[in-house]
Amino acid sequence: MVNATLGLLPNDAQGGVVRLRTLIILRWFAVTGQIAALLVARFYLDLQIDLGLCFLAIGASVITNLVAIFVYPENHRLPEREVFITLLFDLTQLAFLLYLTGGLNNPFALLVLAPVTVSAMTMRVKSTLFLGGLAVLFVTLLGFFYVPLRTDLGFVLRMPQLFVVGFWVAMVIGIAFLGIYASRVTAETTSMSRALLATQMALSREQKLTDLGGVIAAAAHELGTPLATIKLVSAELLDELEDPQLREDAALIRDQADRCRDILHSMGRAGKDDLHLRTAPLSSVLRDAAEPHANRGKAVTFRFGTDGGTTEKTPHIYRRPEVIHGIRNLVQNAVDFAASQVWVEAKWSGDTVTVRVLDDGPGYPTDLLGRIGDPFIKRGGRREKDASRPEYEGMGLGLFIAKTLLERSGAQVNFANGTDRLRGASTPRYGAIAEVIWPADTLVERRDGASRPLGENKPIEI
């Protein structure tokens, strides 16, 4: 569901990956720098350079840019195939210029790294490997084949061979390192962006459901009196009318009023966030959060109490969508992996509120325990797959969403296995443990003295 929503497809299946305008601007900078370097080398340093061939190579870039400007709209996005062709052209053009200007003796050979880095940031590994390999090939050939740089007196400008070899090694290492570095950073950024988008969508959905529940509850409350009046009047008419047909109509009105009342009552049960009931007991909120997973073949047991072990009145907490959805995701993960039992424990004190979700399953994978809560977790380069949950790819996205939403509400989220013994955790028979700790001030409604009146209902604005 999340994959379909986010469009986690190959780059060229999602449309353009790079704006054409971005590559055009970068190429104009490159053309300007190349022209400036040639003019300085020829007329200031008096180096003998074949300006005709050099400007022919630069002119090819200029013509390519002009064609792209006039053929494509300004906001056109290039798919991966076109980006690959563009970078391949830029790399080849730069290699030809370096061939005409001293090969690896030209310090501007360092610019060969640029197309490979852009490729690593925008394209698949296969395309980047091809461009990186081609760049290494060009750098190697430029170490042996090039037009020497000569002064006006005919002296050849050439670095010592040891420096040339060292520069070649540095270039090859730079191509490999920058390619891997840019690819990894871009992949991490993209994964985090997609995961945050999924989190935002989940929170938005929960907020809409909460708002809808409030409207339903308010509608049930407001329509209760009119429906009661209709039922009362229809019952009186039923007693007074003598015409059988009219009595039948009055009975129908009464029955339909009862039906409307039952429908609103049923809908109102789903809308527990009444406009005037922004808080609820902690136990009620946890049961509401776990309710969608209570009948999935695993027993879900609730335990409530204070940190001191005594029983006190359950605190009222704010019914925030991020809290409900975050706990729901933790319960879902526990139910998915539990053997037969899931426990939802809640403890509170004057300073903190602690909720733990435990199960009797195998627990979190030990080698991934430190990364639980990160999106798109992979093991050995491939996403986790579990035989007990074939419908899940084990990307860790659900736990990431839960962790992000709960931390957004002010909580601290910890993940551990039963043997890790979180502070105050129950017996070690438990598998996975998810612990959520809130400061009491961020979650618990402070109630000083007796409860106050809710006040007059406000009209619903649609």
Buried (B, 14 or more C-beta within 10 A) or exposed (E): EBEEEBEBEEBBEBEBBBBBBEBBEBBEEBBEEBBEBBEEBBEEEEBBBEBEBBBEBBEBBBEBBEEBEEEBEEEEBBBBEBBBEBBBBBBBBBBBBBBBBBBBBBEBBEBBBBBBBBBBBBBBBEBBBBBBEBBBEBBBBBBEEBBEBBEEEEEEBBBEEEEBEEBBEEBBEBBBEBBBEBBEEBBEEBBBEBBBBBBEBBBEEBBEBBBBBBBBBBBBBEBBEEBEEBBEBBBEBBEEBEEEEEBEBBBEBBEBBBEBBEEBEEBBEEBBBBBBBEBBBBBBBBBBBBEEBEEEEBEBEEEBBBBEEEEEEBBBBBBBBBBBBBBBBBBBBBBBBBEEBBBBBBBBEEEBBBBBBBBBBBBBBEEBBEBBBBBBBBEEEEBBEBEEEEEBBBBBBBBBBBBBBBBBBBBEBBBBBBEBEBEEBBEEEBBBBBBBBBEBEBBBEEEEEEEEEEEEEEEEEE
